[in-house]
């Protein structure tokens, strides 16, 4: 049986390395690692408490999570640029289609932009209720900070209230 040119070319295409797929999949996997490590670092204890508690999810220390986050974050930007270059035709086609459709303004889009601008304005004006809410989430007066006391005690962490009194 003889093979035709089209059969050979199809088989060769199926076996060759596809750069666009590689770049896209690497973007997704590195993005997942950046997102996951970022969330872990967001909620991770810091300073001496992390060192004393031995915080190491999945057996990876905090400084290694920071390194993973940084390396994959740095990998992500050049891959994104390569991805846009490799997919410029579909991206331009999509954008042209969106521009045509944008001529017909939908109320949902206007409402979404309005709510976003309203939230930006409210956040930047810092009204009292919002300031107190944000302070609660970032170690403000309502939160208790954890401080390690070493020396006379048994080396156990103590919790200090808002007025600095030790609470066991």
C-alpha positions in Angstrom: 0.0 0.0 0.0 1.4 3.4 -0.9 0.9 6.4 1.1 -0.2 9.7 -0.3 1.3 13.1 0.5 -1.7 14.1 2.4 -1.5 11.0 4.7 2.1 11.6 5.4 1.6 15.3 6.1 -1.3 14.6 8.5 0.7 12.0 10.4 3.7 14.4 10.5 1.5 17.2 11.8 0.1 15.0 14.5 3.6 14.0 15.8 5.4 17.4 15.7 5.7 19.6 18.7 3.0 22.3 18.8 4.3 25.5 20.2 0.9 27.2 20.6 -0.4 24.4 22.7 2.8 24.2 24.8 2.7 28.0 25.5 -1.1 27.9 26.3 -0.8 24.9 28.7 2.3 26.3 30.4 0.5 29.6 30.9 -2.4 27.7 32.5 -0.2 25.6 34.8 2.0 28.4 35.8 -1.0 30.6 36.5 -2.5 27.9 38.7 0.8 27.7 40.6 1.0 31.5 41.0 -2.7 31.6 42.2 -2.3 28.7 44.6 1.0 29.9 46.1 -0.4 33.4 46.3 -3.4 32.3 48.3 -1.2 30.2 50.6 1.1 33.1 51.2 -1.9 35.4 51.8 -3.2 33.3 54.6 0.2 32.1 55.9 1.6 33.1 59.3 4.7 35.3 59.0 7.8 36.0 61.0 8.8 34.1 64.0 5.4 32.5 64.4 5.8 30.7 61.0 9.2 29.5 61.9 8.2 28.3 65.4 5.0 26.7 64.2 6.8 24.8 61.4 4.2 26.0 58.8 4.9 24.0 55.7 1.8 23.0 53.6 2.6 20.0 51.4 6.0 19.8 53.0 7.2 23.0 51.4 8.5 25.8 53.6 7.3 29.4 53.4 10.5 30.7 51.6 10.1 28.0 49.0 6.5 29.0 48.4 7.7 32.6 47.9 10.4 31.3 45.5 7.8 29.2 43.5 5.5 32.2 43.4 8.2 34.5 42.1 9.7 32.1 39.5 6.4 31.2 38.0 5.2 34.8 38.1 8.3 35.8 36.2 7.7 32.9 33.7 4.1 34.0 33.2 4.8 37.5 31.7 7.1 36.4 28.8 4.8 33.4 28.1 1.9 35.8 27.9 3.7 38.0 25.4 4.5 34.9 23.2 0.9 33.7 23.6 -0.4 37.0 22.3 2.1 37.0 19.4 1.3 33.4 18.4 -2.5 34.0 18.6 -2.6 37.6 17.2 -5.0 36.7 14.3 -7.7 35.1 16.5 -7.3 37.8 19.1 -7.6 40.6 16.5 -10.6 38.8 15.0 -12.2 38.6 18.4 -11.5 42.2 19.2 -13.0 43.4 15.9 -16.1 41.4 16.5 -16.4 42.9 20.0 -16.0 46.4 18.7 -18.8 45.8 16.2 -21.0 44.4 19.0 -20.0 47.2 21.4 -21.7 49.7 19.1 -24.9 48.2 20.5 -24.4 49.2 24.1 -26.1 46.8 26.5 -27.4 48.0 29.9 -25.6 45.2 31.7 -22.2 46.6 30.5 -23.2 50.2 31.6 -24.4 48.9 35.0 -21.2 46.9 35.5 -19.0 49.9 34.7 -21.1 52.1 36.9 -20.9 49.8 39.9 -17.2 49.4 39.5 -16.6 53.2 39.3 -18.9 53.7 42.3 -16.9 51.1 44.3 -13.6 52.8 43.3 -14.9 56.2 44.4 -16.2 54.9 47.7 -13.0 53.0 48.4 -10.8 56.0 47.7 -13.0 58.4 49.7 -12.5 56.1 52.8 -15.8 56.6 54.6 -15.7 55.6 58.3 -17.6 52.3 58.1 -15.4 51.1 55.2 -12.2 52.2 57.0 -13.2 50.3 60.1 -14.1 47.2 58.0 -10.8 47.3 56.2 -8.9 47.8 59.5 -10.6 44.7 60.9 -9.3 42.6 58.0 -5.8 43.9 58.2 -4.8 43.6 61.9 -6.8 46.6 63.0 -8.1 47.4 66.5 -10.7 44.6 66.4 -8.1 41.9 65.7 -5.8 40.3 68.2 -2.2 40.0 67.2 -0.1 36.9 68.1 3.3 37.6 69.5 5.8 35.0 70.6 7.1 35.4 74.1 10.3 33.6 74.8 12.2 33.6 78.1 10.5 33.2 81.5 7.5 31.4 80.1 7.4 28.0 78.4 7.9 29.5 75.0 4.2 29.3 74.2 2.7 32.0 72.0 0.6 34.5 73.8 -2.1 36.6 72.3 -2.2 40.4 72.9 -5.5 42.2 72.8 -6.0 45.7 71.3 -4.7 47.4 74.5 -1.5 45.3 74.7 -2.6 43.1 77.6 -1.4 39.5 77.3 -4.2 37.0 77.0 -3.4 33.3 77.5 
